[in-house]
């Protein structure tokens, strides 16, 4: 799959669901706790670092640790995209 803009791909996939899509990069870090937030990062390592940090500090008062990393070059839907967690509130 050839992607011209990772940010455009993120907006296509989550633009109607996410309250925020920030930064830019191939790897999307998603927090499904409460409202969906998406942070784009240039490498999987950076995304893993952010996930580790957020898992420790929590993403908010209603954090349920429903965090995942998506490679935007992969067009398959994640489990959370197919069946959003109970803590997700659109």
HTML snippet that shows the backbone in 3Dmol.js (N, CA, C, O; Angstrom):
<script src="https://3Dmol.org/build/3Dmol-min.js"></script>
<div id="view" style="width:600px;height:400px;position:relative"></div>
<script>
const pdb = `
ATOM      1  N   UNK A   1       0.846  -1.165   0.000  1.00  0.00           N
ATOM      2  CA  UNK A   1       0.000   0.000   0.000  1.00  0.00           C
ATOM      3  C   UNK A   1       0.897   1.236   0.000  1.00  0.00           C
ATOM      4  O   UNK A   1       1.810   1.347   0.818  1.00  0.00           O
ATOM      5  N   UNK A   2       0.637   2.151  -0.907  1.00  0.00           N
ATOM      6  CA  UNK A   2       1.396   3.390  -0.966  1.00  0.00           C
ATOM      7  C   UNK A   2       0.566   4.483  -0.290  1.00  0.00           C
ATOM      8  O   UNK A   2      -0.562   4.765  -0.693  1.00  0.00           O
ATOM      9  N   UNK A   3       1.146   5.085   0.738  1.00  0.00           N
ATOM     10  CA  UNK A   3       0.460   6.139   1.480  1.00  0.00           C
ATOM     11  C   UNK A   3       1.170   7.456   1.193  1.00  0.00           C
ATOM     12  O   UNK A   3       2.383   7.557   1.374  1.00  0.00           O
ATOM     13  N   UNK A   4       0.428   8.462   0.750  1.00  0.00           N
ATOM     14  CA  UNK A   4       1.032   9.768   0.491  1.00  0.00           C
ATOM     15  C   UNK A   4       1.210  10.548   1.781  1.00  0.00           C
ATOM     16  O   UNK A   4       2.195  11.266   1.947  1.00  0.00           O
ATOM     17  N   UNK A   5       0.261  10.409   2.691  1.00  0.00           N
ATOM     18  CA  UNK A   5       0.320  11.151   3.942  1.00  0.00           C
ATOM     19  C   UNK A   5      -0.218  10.280   5.071  1.00  0.00           C
ATOM     20  O   UNK A   5      -1.369   9.846   5.037  1.00  0.00           O
ATOM     21  N   UNK A   6       0.628  10.026   6.076  1.00  0.00           N
ATOM     22  CA  UNK A   6       0.187   9.208   7.207  1.00  0.00           C
ATOM     23  C   UNK A   6      -0.919   9.922   7.967  1.00  0.00           C
ATOM     24  O   UNK A   6      -1.853   9.283   8.453  1.00  0.00           O
ATOM     25  N   UNK A   7      -0.824  11.228   8.073  1.00  0.00           N
ATOM     26  CA  UNK A   7      -1.846  12.000   8.782  1.00  0.00           C
ATOM     27  C   UNK A   7      -3.198  11.890   8.059  1.00  0.00           C
ATOM     28  O   UNK A   7      -4.240  11.762   8.702  1.00  0.00           O
ATOM     29  N   UNK A   8      -3.175  11.939   6.740  1.00  0.00           N
ATOM     30  CA  UNK A   8      -4.410  11.793   5.959  1.00  0.00           C
ATOM     31  C   UNK A   8      -4.992  10.387   6.151  1.00  0.00           C
ATOM     32  O   UNK A   8      -6.208  10.229   6.255  1.00  0.00           O
ATOM     33  N   UNK A   9      -4.130   9.376   6.197  1.00  0.00           N
ATOM     34  CA  UNK A   9      -4.600   8.007   6.419  1.00  0.00           C
ATOM     35  C   UNK A   9      -5.224   7.877   7.803  1.00  0.00           C
ATOM     36  O   UNK A   9      -6.262   7.234   7.957  1.00  0.00           O
ATOM     37  N   UNK A  10      -4.602   8.480   8.807  1.00  0.00           N
ATOM     38  CA  UNK A  10      -5.159   8.444  10.162  1.00  0.00           C
ATOM     39  C   UNK A  10      -6.520   9.147  10.198  1.00  0.00           C
ATOM     40  O   UNK A  10      -7.455   8.659  10.833  1.00  0.00           O
ATOM     41  N   UNK A  11      -6.628  10.282   9.524  1.00  0.00           N
ATOM     42  CA  UNK A  11      -7.914  11.001   9.481  1.00  0.00           C
ATOM     43  C   UNK A  11      -8.970  10.168   8.760  1.00  0.00           C
ATOM     44  O   UNK A  11     -10.138  10.164   9.149  1.00  0.00           O
ATOM     45  N   UNK A  12      -8.553   9.462   7.709  1.00  0.00           N
ATOM     46  CA  UNK A  12      -9.501   8.598   6.984  1.00  0.00           C
ATOM     47  C   UNK A  12     -10.020   7.497   7.903  1.00  0.00           C
ATOM     48  O   UNK A  12     -11.216   7.203   7.919  1.00  0.00           O
ATOM     49  N   UNK A  13      -9.109   6.888   8.670  1.00  0.00           N
ATOM     50  CA  UNK A  13      -9.485   5.753   9.519  1.00  0.00           C
ATOM     51  C   UNK A  13     -10.226   6.154  10.785  1.00  0.00           C
ATOM     52  O   UNK A  13     -11.178   5.487  11.189  1.00  0.00           O
ATOM     53  N   UNK A  14      -9.788   7.256  11.422  1.00  0.00           N
ATOM     54  CA  UNK A  14     -10.332   7.590  12.744  1.00  0.00           C
ATOM     55  C   UNK A  14     -10.875   9.013  12.861  1.00  0.00           C
ATOM     56  O   UNK A  14     -11.267   9.428  13.952  1.00  0.00           O
ATOM     57  N   UNK A  15     -10.908   9.761  11.776  1.00  0.00           N
ATOM     58  CA  UNK A  15     -11.302  11.171  11.821  1.00  0.00           C
ATOM     59  C   UNK A  15     -12.656  11.434  12.451  1.00  0.00           C
ATOM     60  O   UNK A  15     -12.832  12.448  13.126  1.00  0.00           O
ATOM     61  N   UNK A  16     -13.610  10.549  12.248  1.00  0.00           N
ATOM     62  CA  UNK A  16     -14.952  10.746  12.817  1.00  0.00           C
ATOM     63  C   UNK A  16     -15.043  10.247  14.260  1.00  0.00           C
ATOM     64  O   UNK A  16     -15.969  10.616  14.982  1.00  0.00           O
ATOM     65  N   UNK A  17     -14.094   9.414  14.687  1.00  0.00           N
ATOM     66  CA  UNK A  17     -14.127   8.837  16.030  1.00  0.00           C
ATOM     67  C   UNK A  17     -13.195   9.564  17.000  1.00  0.00           C
ATOM     68  O   UNK A  17     -13.515   9.714  18.179  1.00  0.00           O
ATOM     69  N   UNK A  18     -12.048  10.013  16.503  1.00  0.00           N
ATOM     70  CA  UNK A  18     -11.015  10.569  17.378  1.00  0.00           C
ATOM     71  C   UNK A  18     -11.297  12.020  17.741  1.00  0.00           C
ATOM     72  O   UNK A  18     -11.729  12.812  16.904  1.00  0.00           O
ATOM     73  N   UNK A  19     -11.046  12.355  19.003  1.00  0.00           N
ATOM     74  CA  UNK A  19     -11.159  13.759  19.399  1.00  0.00           C
ATOM     75  C   UNK A  19      -9.882  14.504  19.047  1.00  0.00           C
ATOM     76  O   UNK A  19      -9.869  15.734  18.993  1.00  0.00           O
ATOM     77  N   UNK A  20      -8.798  13.754  18.804  1.00  0.00           N
ATOM     78  CA  UNK A  20      -7.522  14.392  18.472  1.00  0.00           C
ATOM     79  C   UNK A  20      -6.658  13.422  17.677  1.00  0.00           C
ATOM     80  O   UNK A  20      -6.524  12.247  18.021  1.00  0.00           O
ATOM     81  N   UNK A  21      -6.071  13.954  16.595  1.00  0.00           N
ATOM     82  CA  UNK A  21      -5.027  13.249  15.849  1.00  0.00           C
ATOM     83  C   UNK A  21      -3.862  14.221  15.795  1.00  0.00           C
ATOM     84  O   UNK A  21      -3.977  15.311  15.235  1.00  0.00           O
ATOM     85  N   UNK A  22      -2.727  13.816  16.387  1.00  0.00           N
ATOM     86  CA  UNK A  22      -1.603  14.738  16.482  1.00  0.00           C
ATOM     87  C   UNK A  22      -0.313  14.137  15.954  1.00  0.00           C
ATOM     88  O   UNK A  22      -0.160  12.919  15.872  1.00  0.00           O
ATOM     89  N   UNK A  23       0.604  15.013  15.602  1.00  0.00           N
ATOM     90  CA  UNK A  23       1.926  14.682  15.081  1.00  0.00           C
ATOM     91  C   UNK A  23       1.812  13.995  13.715  1.00  0.00           C
ATOM     92  O   UNK A  23       0.772  14.088  13.063  1.00  0.00           O
ATOM     93  N   UNK A  24       2.868  13.312  13.281  1.00  0.00           N
ATOM     94  CA  UNK A  24       2.860  12.661  11.974  1.00  0.00           C
ATOM     95  C   UNK A  24       3.835  11.492  11.984  1.00  0.00           C
ATOM     96  O   UNK A  24       4.888  11.556  12.617  1.00  0.00           O
ATOM     97  N   UNK A  25       3.481  10.436  11.286  1.00  0.00           N
ATOM     98  CA  UNK A  25       4.340   9.266  11.191  1.00  0.00           C
ATOM     99  C   UNK A  25       3.540   8.035  10.824  1.00  0.00           C
ATOM    100  O   UNK A  25       2.309   8.052  10.838  1.00  0.00           O
ATOM    101  N   UNK A  26       4.240   6.975  10.498  1.00  0.00           N
ATOM    102  CA  UNK A  26       3.644   5.724  10.035  1.00  0.00           C
ATOM    103  C   UNK A  26       2.964   4.933  11.142  1.00  0.00           C
ATOM    104  O   UNK A  26       2.066   4.135  10.870  1.00  0.00           O
ATOM    105  N   UNK A  27       3.384   5.145  12.402  1.00  0.00           N
ATOM    106  CA  UNK A  27       2.859   4.342  13.508  1.00  0.00           C
ATOM    107  C   UNK A  27       1.910   5.177  14.362  1.00  0.00           C
ATOM    108  O   UNK A  27       2.262   6.254  14.846  1.00  0.00           O
ATOM    109  N   UNK A  28       0.707   4.655  14.532  1.00  0.00           N
ATOM    110  CA  UNK A  28      -0.309   5.349  15.314  1.00  0.00           C
ATOM    111  C   UNK A  28      -0.417   4.709  16.686  1.00  0.00           C
ATOM    112  O   UNK A  28      -0.608   3.499  16.809  1.00  0.00           O
ATOM    113  N   UNK A  29      -0.293   5.535  17.716  1.00  0.00           N
ATOM    114  CA  UNK A  29      -0.526   5.094  19.085  1.00  0.00           C
ATOM    115  C   UNK A  29      -1.929   5.563  19.451  1.00  0.00           C
ATOM    116  O   UNK A  29      -2.207   6.763  19.453  1.00  0.00           O
ATOM    117  N   UNK A  30      -2.810   4.618  19.760  1.00  0.00           N
ATOM    118  CA  UNK A  30      -4.207   4.933  20.053  1.00  0.00           C
ATOM    119  C   UNK A  30      -4.517   4.676  21.513  1.00  0.00           C
ATOM    120  O   UNK A  30      -4.105   3.664  22.079  1.00  0.00           O
ATOM    121  N   UNK A  31      -5.244   5.598  22.117  1.00  0.00           N
ATOM    122  CA  UNK A  31      -5.771   5.387  23.461  1.00  0.00           C
ATOM    123  C   UNK A  31      -7.287   5.321  23.312  1.00  0.00           C
ATOM    124  O   UNK A  31      -7.920   6.289  22.889  1.00  0.00           O
ATOM    125  N   UNK A  32      -7.855   4.191  23.657  1.00  0.00           N
ATOM    126  CA  UNK A  32      -9.289   3.942  23.543  1.00  0.00           C
ATOM    127  C   UNK A  32      -9.996   4.133  24.883  1.00  0.00           C
ATOM    128  O   UNK A  32     -11.156   3.745  25.019  1.00  0.00           O
ATOM    129  N   UNK A  33      -9.338   4.709  25.859  1.00  0.00           N
ATOM    130  CA  UNK A  33      -9.908   4.912  27.194  1.00  0.00           C
ATOM    131  C   UNK A  33     -10.744   6.187  27.161  1.00  0.00           C
ATOM    132  O   UNK A  33     -10.198   7.277  26.988  1.00  0.00           O
ATOM    133  N   UNK A  34     -12.036   6.070  27.320  1.00  0.00           N
ATOM    134  CA  UNK A  34     -12.884   7.255  27.175  1.00  0.00           C
ATOM    135  C   UNK A  34     -12.941   7.626  25.706  1.00  0.00           C
ATOM    136  O   UNK A  34     -13.367   6.817  24.881  1.00  0.00           O
ATOM    137  N   UNK A  35     -12.518   8.837  25.363  1.00  0.00           N
ATOM    138  CA  UNK A  35     -12.513   9.288  23.971  1.00  0.00           C
ATOM    139  C   UNK A  35     -11.228   8.818  23.275  1.00  0.00           C
ATOM    140  O   UNK A  35     -10.165   8.748  23.893  1.00  0.00           O
ATOM    141  N   UNK A  36     -11.344   8.501  21.986  1.00  0.00           N
ATOM    142  CA  UNK A  36     -10.195   8.039  21.209  1.00  0.00           C
ATOM    143  C   UNK A  36      -9.256   9.197  20.903  1.00  0.00           C
ATOM    144  O   UNK A  36      -9.679  10.241  20.407  1.00  0.00           O
ATOM    145  N   UNK A  37      -7.969   8.998  21.205  1.00  0.00           N
ATOM    146  CA  UNK A  37      -6.919   9.950  20.840  1.00  0.00           C
ATOM    147  C   UNK A  37      -5.854   9.189  20.065  1.00  0.00           C
ATOM    148  O   UNK A  37      -5.529   8.048  20.394  1.00  0.00           O
ATOM    149  N   UNK A  38      -5.309   9.834  19.027  1.00  0.00           N
ATOM    150  CA  UNK A  38      -4.326   9.211  18.147  1.00  0.00           C
ATOM    151  C   UNK A  38      -3.074  10.084  18.101  1.00  0.00           C
ATOM    152  O   UNK A  38      -3.153  11.287  17.854  1.00  0.00           O
ATOM    153  N   UNK A  39      -1.924   9.468  18.340  1.00  0.00           N
ATOM    154  CA  UNK A  39      -0.642  10.149  18.196  1.00  0.00           C
ATOM    155  C   UNK A  39       0.162   9.393  17.150  1.00  0.00           C
ATOM    156  O   UNK A  39       0.370   8.186  17.278  1.00  0.00           O
ATOM    157  N   UNK A  40       0.617  10.094  16.116  1.00  0.00           N
ATOM    158  CA  UNK A  40       1.391   9.479  15.044  1.00  0.00           C
ATOM    159  C   UNK A  40       2.875   9.660  15.319  1.00  0.00           C
ATOM    160  O   UNK A  40       3.323  10.735  15.718  1.00  0.00           O
ATOM    161  N   UNK A  41       3.632   8.585  15.099  1.00  0.00           N
ATOM    162  CA  UNK A  41       5.067   8.592  15.377  1.00  0.00           C
ATOM    163  C   UNK A  41       5.824   7.987  14.200  1.00  0.00           C
ATOM    164  O   UNK A  41       5.279   7.149  13.482  1.00  0.00           O
ATOM    165  N   UNK A  42       7.078   8.403  13.993  1.00  0.00           N
ATOM    166  CA  UNK A  42       7.816   7.966  12.808  1.00  0.00           C
ATOM    167  C   UNK A  42       8.318   6.523  12.847  1.00  0.00           C
ATOM    168  O   UNK A  42       8.525   5.917  11.795  1.00  0.00           O
ATOM    169  N   UNK A  43       8.517   5.962  14.049  1.00  0.00           N
ATOM    170  CA  UNK A  43       9.049   4.594  14.137  1.00  0.00           C
ATOM    171  C   UNK A  43       8.263   3.770  15.160  1.00  0.00           C
ATOM    172  O   UNK A  43       7.625   4.315  16.060  1.00  0.00           O
ATOM    173  N   UNK A  44       8.325   2.471  15.003  1.00  0.00           N
ATOM    174  CA  UNK A  44       7.670   1.584  15.960  1.00  0.00           C
ATOM    175  C   UNK A  44       8.307   1.724  17.337  1.00  0.00           C
ATOM    176  O   UNK A  44       7.617   1.677  18.356  1.00  0.00           O
ATOM    177  N   UNK A  45       9.630   1.897  17.362  1.00  0.00           N
ATOM    178  CA  UNK A  45      10.312   2.065  18.648  1.00  0.00           C
ATOM    179  C   UNK A  45       9.779   3.282  19.404  1.00  0.00           C
ATOM    180  O   UNK A  45       9.534   3.205  20.608  1.00  0.00           O
ATOM    181  N   UNK A  46       9.600   4.398  18.708  1.00  0.00           N
ATOM    182  CA  UNK A  46       9.060   5.608  19.357  1.00  0.00           C
ATOM    183  C   UNK A  46       7.641   5.345  19.859  1.00  0.00           C
ATOM    184  O   UNK A  46       7.273   5.789  20.946  1.00  0.00           O
ATOM    185  N   UNK A  47       6.848   4.624  19.070  1.00  0.00           N
ATOM    186  CA  UNK A  47       5.481   4.298  19.484  1.00  0.00           C
ATOM    187  C   UNK A  47       5.487   3.390  20.714  1.00  0.00           C
ATOM    188  O   UNK A  47       4.683   3.576  21.627  1.00  0.00           O
ATOM    189  N   UNK A  48       6.388   2.415  20.740  1.00  0.00           N
ATOM    190  CA  UNK A  48       6.503   1.512  21.891  1.00  0.00           C
ATOM    191  C   UNK A  48       6.935   2.279  23.147  1.00  0.00           C
ATOM    192  O   UNK A  48       6.439   2.015  24.242  1.00  0.00           O
ATOM    193  N   UNK A  49       7.864   3.229  22.980  1.00  0.00           N
ATOM    194  CA  UNK A  49       8.299   4.059  24.106  1.00  0.00           C
ATOM    195  C   UNK A  49       7.125   4.854  24.681  1.00  0.00           C
ATOM    196  O   UNK A  49       6.942   4.919  25.897  1.00  0.00           O
ATOM    197  N   UNK A  50       6.333   5.459  23.789  1.00  0.00           N
ATOM    198  CA  UNK A  50       5.191   6.240  24.245  1.00  0.00           C
ATOM    199  C   UNK A  50       4.163   5.351  24.942  1.00  0.00           C
ATOM    200  O   UNK A  50       3.617   5.728  25.979  1.00  0.00           O
ATOM    201  N   UNK A  51       3.898   4.175  24.377  1.00  0.00           N
ATOM    202  CA  UNK A  51       2.942   3.256  24.991  1.00  0.00           C
ATOM    203  C   UNK A  51       3.403   2.838  26.382  1.00  0.00           C
ATOM    204  O   UNK A  51       2.605   2.794  27.319  1.00  0.00           O
ATOM    205  N   UNK A  52       4.678   2.535  26.513  1.00  0.00           N
ATOM    206  CA  UNK A  52       5.220   2.142  27.813  1.00  0.00           C
ATOM    207  C   UNK A  52       5.040   3.271  28.832  1.00  0.00           C
ATOM    208  O   UNK A  52       4.623   3.031  29.965  1.00  0.00           O
ATOM    209  N   UNK A  53       5.357   4.502  28.421  1.00  0.00           N
ATOM    210  CA  UNK A  53       5.222   5.660  29.306  1.00  0.00           C
ATOM    211  C   UNK A  53       3.762   5.892  29.707  1.00  0.00           C
ATOM    212  O   UNK A  53       3.469   6.125  30.880  1.00  0.00           O
ATOM    213  N   UNK A  54       2.859   5.829  28.745  1.00  0.00           N
ATOM    214  CA  UNK A  54       1.438   6.066  29.027  1.00  0.00           C
ATOM    215  C   UNK A  54       0.860   4.938  29.878  1.00  0.00           C
ATOM    216  O   UNK A  54       0.003   5.185  30.727  1.00  0.00           O
ATOM    217  N   UNK A  55       1.311   3.716  29.664  1.00  0.00           N
ATOM    218  CA  UNK A  55       0.837   2.605  30.491  1.00  0.00           C
ATOM    219  C   UNK A  55       1.228   2.795  31.961  1.00  0.00           C
ATOM    220  O   UNK A  55       0.529   2.329  32.861  1.00  0.00           O
ATOM    221  N   UNK A  56       2.345   3.481  32.194  1.00  0.00           N
ATOM    222  CA  UNK A  56       2.788   3.745  33.568  1.00  0.00           C
ATOM    223  C   UNK A  56       2.051   4.957  34.150  1.00  0.00           C
ATOM    224  O   UNK A  56       1.539   4.902  35.268  1.00  0.00           O
ATOM    225  N   UNK A  57       2.003   6.046  33.383  1.00  0.00           N
ATOM    226  CA  UNK A  57       1.431   7.300  33.895  1.00  0.00           C
ATOM    227  C   UNK A  57      -0.079   7.393  33.720  1.00  0.00           C
ATOM    228  O   UNK A  57      -0.723   8.232  34.350  1.00  0.00           O
ATOM    229  N   UNK A  58      -0.647   6.551  32.880  1.00  0.00           N
ATOM    230  CA  UNK A  58      -2.074   6.520  32.536  1.00  0.00           C
ATOM    231  C   UNK A  58      -2.442   7.713  31.656  1.00  0.00           C
ATOM    232  O   UNK A  58      -1.811   8.767  31.730  1.00  0.00           O
ATOM    233  N   UNK A  59      -3.451   7.540  30.836  1.00  0.00           N
ATOM    234  CA  UNK A  59      -3.834   8.574  29.872  1.00  0.00           C
ATOM    235  C   UNK A  59      -4.933   9.482  30.405  1.00  0.00           C
ATOM    236  O   UNK A  59      -5.341  10.417  29.717  1.00  0.00           O
ATOM    237  N   UNK A  60      -5.412   9.232  31.591  1.00  0.00           N
ATOM    238  CA  UNK A  60      -6.451  10.072  32.188  1.00  0.00           C
ATOM    239  C   UNK A  60      -7.087   9.361  33.361  1.00  0.00           C
ATOM    240  O   UNK A  60      -6.725   8.230  33.685  1.00  0.00           O
ATOM    241  N   UNK A  61      -8.026  10.020  33.991  1.00  0.00           N
ATOM    242  CA  UNK A  61      -8.669   9.459  35.174  1.00  0.00           C
ATOM    243  C   UNK A  61      -9.446   8.186  34.917  1.00  0.00           C
ATOM    244  O   UNK A  61      -9.623   7.371  35.822  1.00  0.00           O
ATOM    245  N   UNK A  62      -9.916   8.006  33.679  1.00  0.00           N
ATOM    246  CA  UNK A  62     -10.698   6.809  33.356  1.00  0.00           C
ATOM    247  C   UNK A  62      -9.883   5.804  32.531  1.00  0.00           C
ATOM    248  O   UNK A  62     -10.448   5.007  31.781  1.00  0.00           O
ATOM    249  N   UNK A  63      -8.557   5.848  32.676  1.00  0.00           N
ATOM    250  CA  UNK A  63      -7.683   4.970  31.895  1.00  0.00           C
ATOM    251  C   UNK A  63      -7.954   3.502  32.223  1.00  0.00           C
ATOM    252  O   UNK A  63      -7.949   3.098  33.386  1.00  0.00           O
ATOM    253  N   UNK A  64      -8.190   2.719  31.177  1.00  0.00           N
ATOM    254  CA  UNK A  64      -8.421   1.282  31.329  1.00  0.00           C
ATOM    255  C   UNK A  64      -7.315   0.481  30.631  1.00  0.00           C
ATOM    256  O   UNK A  64      -7.453  -0.722  30.411  1.00  0.00           O
ATOM    257  N   UNK A  65      -6.214   1.168  30.286  1.00  0.00           N
ATOM    258  CA  UNK A  65      -5.076   0.560  29.589  1.00  0.00           C
ATOM    259  C   UNK A  65      -5.472  -0.038  28.237  1.00  0.00           C
ATOM    260  O   UNK A  65      -4.900  -1.043  27.814  1.00  0.00           O
ATOM    261  N   UNK A  66      -6.430   0.562  27.569  1.00  0.00           N
ATOM    262  CA  UNK A  66      -6.820   0.145  26.226  1.00  0.00           C
ATOM    263  C   UNK A  66      -6.023   0.960  25.213  1.00  0.00           C
ATOM    264  O   UNK A  66      -6.555   1.858  24.562  1.00  0.00           O
ATOM    265  N   UNK A  67      -4.736   0.631  25.091  1.00  0.00           N
ATOM    266  CA  UNK A  67      -3.810   1.347  24.232  1.00  0.00           C
ATOM    267  C   UNK A  67      -3.272   0.367  23.197  1.00  0.00           C
ATOM    268  O   UNK A  67      -3.051  -0.809  23.490  1.00  0.00           O
ATOM    269  N   UNK A  68      -3.067   0.868  21.988  1.00  0.00           N
ATOM    270  CA  UNK A  68      -2.507  -0.009  20.964  1.00  0.00           C
ATOM    271  C   UNK A  68      -1.704   0.780  19.959  1.00  0.00           C
ATOM    272  O   UNK A  68      -1.824   2.001  19.852  1.00  0.00           O
ATOM    273  N   UNK A  69      -0.877   0.052  19.220  1.00  0.00           N
ATOM    274  CA  UNK A  69      -0.053   0.632  18.164  1.00  0.00           C
ATOM    275  C   UNK A  69      -0.496   0.019  16.841  1.00  0.00           C
ATOM    276  O   UNK A  69      -0.641  -1.197  16.720  1.00  0.00           O
ATOM    277  N   UNK A  70      -0.706   0.878  15.861  1.00  0.00           N
ATOM    278  CA  UNK A  70      -1.136   0.448  14.530  1.00  0.00           C
ATOM    279  C   UNK A  70      -0.104   0.925  13.511  1.00  0.00           C
ATOM    280  O   UNK A  70       0.281   2.094  13.515  1.00  0.00           O
ATOM    281  N   UNK A  71       0.341   0.026  12.646  1.00  0.00           N
ATOM    282  CA  UNK A  71       1.193   0.395  11.520  1.00  0.00           C
ATOM    283  C   UNK A  71       0.250   0.819  10.395  1.00  0.00           C
ATOM    284  O   UNK A  71      -0.491  -0.007   9.862  1.00  0.00           O
ATOM    285  N   UNK A  72       0.276   2.095  10.034  1.00  0.00           N
ATOM    286  CA  UNK A  72      -0.670   2.603   9.045  1.00  0.00           C
ATOM    287  C   UNK A  72      -0.444   2.048   7.643  1.00  0.00           C
ATOM    288  O   UNK A  72      -1.295   2.221   6.771  1.00  0.00           O
ATOM    289  N   UNK A  73       0.692   1.380   7.407  1.00  0.00           N
ATOM    290  CA  UNK A  73       0.898   0.755   6.105  1.00  0.00           C
ATOM    291  C   UNK A  73       0.131  -0.562   6.002  1.00  0.00           C
ATOM    292  O   UNK A  73       0.005  -1.122   4.914  1.00  0.00           O
ATOM    293  N   UNK A  74      -0.381  -1.055   7.126  1.00  0.00           N
ATOM    294  CA  UNK A  74      -1.158  -2.297   7.176  1.00  0.00           C
ATOM    295  C   UNK A  74      -2.642  -1.930   7.130  1.00  0.00           C
ATOM    296  O   UNK A  74      -3.144  -1.261   8.033  1.00  0.00           O
ATOM    297  N   UNK A  75      -3.325  -2.355   6.108  1.00  0.00           N
ATOM    298  CA  UNK A  75      -4.728  -1.962   5.935  1.00  0.00           C
ATOM    299  C   UNK A  75      -5.709  -2.798   6.756  1.00  0.00           C
ATOM    300  O   UNK A  75      -6.899  -2.488   6.804  1.00  0.00           O
ATOM    301  N   UNK A  76      -5.207  -3.871   7.410  1.00  0.00           N
ATOM    302  CA  UNK A  76      -6.100  -4.694   8.227  1.00  0.00           C
ATOM    303  C   UNK A  76      -6.560  -3.917   9.459  1.00  0.00           C
ATOM    304  O   UNK A  76      -5.799  -3.126  10.015  1.00  0.00           O
ATOM    305  N   UNK A  77      -7.796  -4.141   9.882  1.00  0.00           N
ATOM    306  CA  UNK A  77      -8.322  -3.497  11.080  1.00  0.00           C
ATOM    307  C   UNK A  77      -7.811  -4.200  12.329  1.00  0.00           C
ATOM    308  O   UNK A  77      -7.622  -5.416  12.339  1.00  0.00           O
ATOM    309  N   UNK A  78      -7.589  -3.421  13.378  1.00  0.00           N
ATOM    310  CA  UNK A  78      -7.170  -4.001  14.652  1.00  0.00           C
ATOM    311  C   UNK A  78      -8.388  -4.543  15.391  1.00  0.00           C
ATOM    312  O   UNK A  78      -9.528  -4.259  15.023  1.00  0.00           O
ATOM    313  N   UNK A  79      -8.138  -5.317  16.428  1.00  0.00           N
ATOM    314  CA  UNK A  79      -9.242  -5.842  17.248  1.00  0.00           C
ATOM    315  C   UNK A  79     -10.082  -4.713  17.831  1.00  0.00           C
ATOM    316  O   UNK A  79     -11.309  -4.805  17.862  1.00  0.00           O
ATOM    317  N   UNK A  80      -9.419  -3.633  18.299  1.00  0.00           N
ATOM    318  CA  UNK A  80     -10.154  -2.509  18.884  1.00  0.00           C
ATOM    319  C   UNK A  80     -10.978  -1.755  17.849  1.00  0.00           C
ATOM    320  O   UNK A  80     -12.022  -1.194  18.181  1.00  0.00           O
ATOM    321  N   UNK A  81     -10.525  -1.734  16.606  1.00  0.00           N
ATOM    322  CA  UNK A  81     -11.310  -1.078  15.552  1.00  0.00           C
ATOM    323  C   UNK A  81     -12.559  -1.895  15.235  1.00  0.00           C
ATOM    324  O   UNK A  81     -13.620  -1.334  14.958  1.00  0.00           O
ATOM    325  N   UNK A  82     -12.434  -3.205  15.274  1.00  0.00           N
ATOM    326  CA  UNK A  82     -13.569  -4.086  14.985  1.00  0.00           C
ATOM    327  C   UNK A  82     -14.545  -4.095  16.162  1.00  0.00           C
ATOM    328  O   UNK A  82     -15.754  -3.957  15.972  1.00  0.00           O
ATOM    329  N   UNK A  83     -14.023  -4.256  17.369  1.00  0.00           N
ATOM    330  CA  UNK A  83     -14.834  -4.293  18.594  1.00  0.00           C
ATOM    331  C   UNK A  83     -14.250  -3.304  19.605  1.00  0.00           C
ATOM    332  O   UNK A  83     -13.414  -3.688  20.423  1.00  0.00           O
ATOM    333  N   UNK A  84     -14.677  -2.035  19.562  1.00  0.00           N
ATOM    334  CA  UNK A  84     -14.119  -1.048  20.491  1.00  0.00           C
ATOM    335  C   UNK A  84     -14.304  -1.498  21.944  1.00  0.00           C
ATOM    336  O   UNK A  84     -15.327  -2.090  22.288  1.00  0.00           O
ATOM    337  N   UNK A  85     -13.312  -1.215  22.793  1.00  0.00           N
ATOM    338  CA  UNK A  85     -13.401  -1.593  24.212  1.00  0.00           C
ATOM    339  C   UNK A  85     -14.606  -0.937  24.896  1.00  0.00           C
ATOM    340  O   UNK A  85     -15.083   0.112  24.464  1.00  0.00           O
ATOM    341  N   UNK A  86     -15.076  -1.556  25.945  1.00  0.00           N
ATOM    342  CA  UNK A  86     -16.224  -1.005  26.679  1.00  0.00           C
ATOM    343  C   UNK A  86     -15.931   0.377  27.232  1.00  0.00           C
ATOM    344  O   UNK A  86     -16.847   1.179  27.408  1.00  0.00           O
ATOM    345  N   UNK A  87     -14.653   0.671  27.510  1.00  0.00           N
ATOM    346  CA  UNK A  87     -14.306   1.969  28.076  1.00  0.00           C
ATOM    347  C   UNK A  87     -14.356   3.091  27.034  1.00  0.00           C
ATOM    348  O   UNK A  87     -14.360   4.267  27.399  1.00  0.00           O
ATOM    349  N   UNK A  88     -14.395   2.739  25.730  1.00  0.00           N
ATOM    350  CA  UNK A  88     -14.450   3.728  24.660  1.00  0.00           C
ATOM    351  C   UNK A  88     -15.832   4.339  24.591  1.00  0.00           C
ATOM    352  O   UNK A  88     -16.839   3.632  24.546  1.00  0.00           O
ATOM    353  N   UNK A  89     -15.871   5.682  24.583  1.00  0.00           N
ATOM    354  CA  UNK A  89     -17.162   6.370  24.462  1.00  0.00           C
ATOM    355  C   UNK A  89     -17.080   7.409  23.358  1.00  0.00           C
ATOM    356  O   UNK A  89     -16.503   8.480  23.546  1.00  0.00           O
ATOM    357  N   UNK A  90     -17.663   7.090  22.196  1.00  0.00           N
ATOM    358  CA  UNK A  90     -17.582   7.999  21.046  1.00  0.00           C
ATOM    359  C   UNK A  90     -18.291   9.318  21.293  1.00  0.00           C
ATOM    360  O   UNK A  90     -18.309  10.183  20.417  1.00  0.00           O
TER     361      UNK A  90
END
`;
const viewer = $3Dmol.createViewer("view");
viewer.addModel(pdb, "pdb");
viewer.setStyle({}, {cartoon: {color: "spectrum"}});
viewer.zoomTo();
viewer.render();
</script>
